[in-house]
Amino acid sequence: MDEVPLHQTFREFTPGHMALLQNEVHVFAVPLFGDAERYAEWLSQDERERAERYLILDHRRRYAITHGALRVILSCYLGVDPSSLQFAFGPRGKPSLLDDGPQFNLSHSAQMAMVAVASAPIGIDCEKLRHLERLLDIAKRQFSAAEYAALKEVPEADRLLAFYRCWTRKEAYVKALGLGLAALDVFDVDLGERARLLALRDGQVLEDWSMLDISPSDGFVGACAVRLPRAHLLGYRLGEL
């Protein structure tokens, strides 16, 4: 399968020292192609065991690349060996570094993984565009009333893209807070080209947050939510190591 061509906003990344400014968000696109052995050597014993549980070899390979790449990326901020990193997990499974370091989140879909890094709570979601049966029924169950109404107003030809924009933006926000799908109706996002949080009804302050479009390629939609006002986005592409 041919590698997914990335938008030019994602510059080539060579592992080395990385500095993270207070208002920056770094997003890394990780194409899930090639040999996973180089990545697998950095995994913990627990991660290797998890990889082995995948019965389909391609799923096992993608897991190894995704989690090995995450370790490489984070190690560039900390100046340590990727295999030495240890993680803790929140009540709903959101990972964090066990020791001090940047906050991060990851997502993967089809042949693409994405890692977001910031100095504040952050969430990321990336989805490959796929046809959805009963799209409006899904939206009625998962979106807020305002978002559902807005989606119904979108011309049918553009509705799939609007749905995925809404979905990824909502996923990114709840992942930033380490919450589950039950929280999807307590905030509203924009369904248009510009990624925005429109309203928060969960005690958070709207002005404290940035919502960013991080769609890596044609056929993929991605969003990042971070508790930083006016966050500055830098995109990178992680090649084979």
Secondary structure, DSSP 8 states (H G I E B T S, - for coil): -------TTEEEE-SS-----TTEEEEEEEE--S--HHHHTTS-HHHHHHHHT-SSHHHHHHHHHHHHHHHHHHHHHHTS-GGG--EEE-TT--EEESSS--EEEEEEETTEEEEEEESS-EEEEEEE----TTHHHHHHHHS-HHHHHHHHHS-HHHHHHHHHHHHHHHHHHHHHTT--GGGTTSEEE--SSS--EEEE-SS--GGG-EEEE---STTEEEEEEESSTT-EEEEEEE---
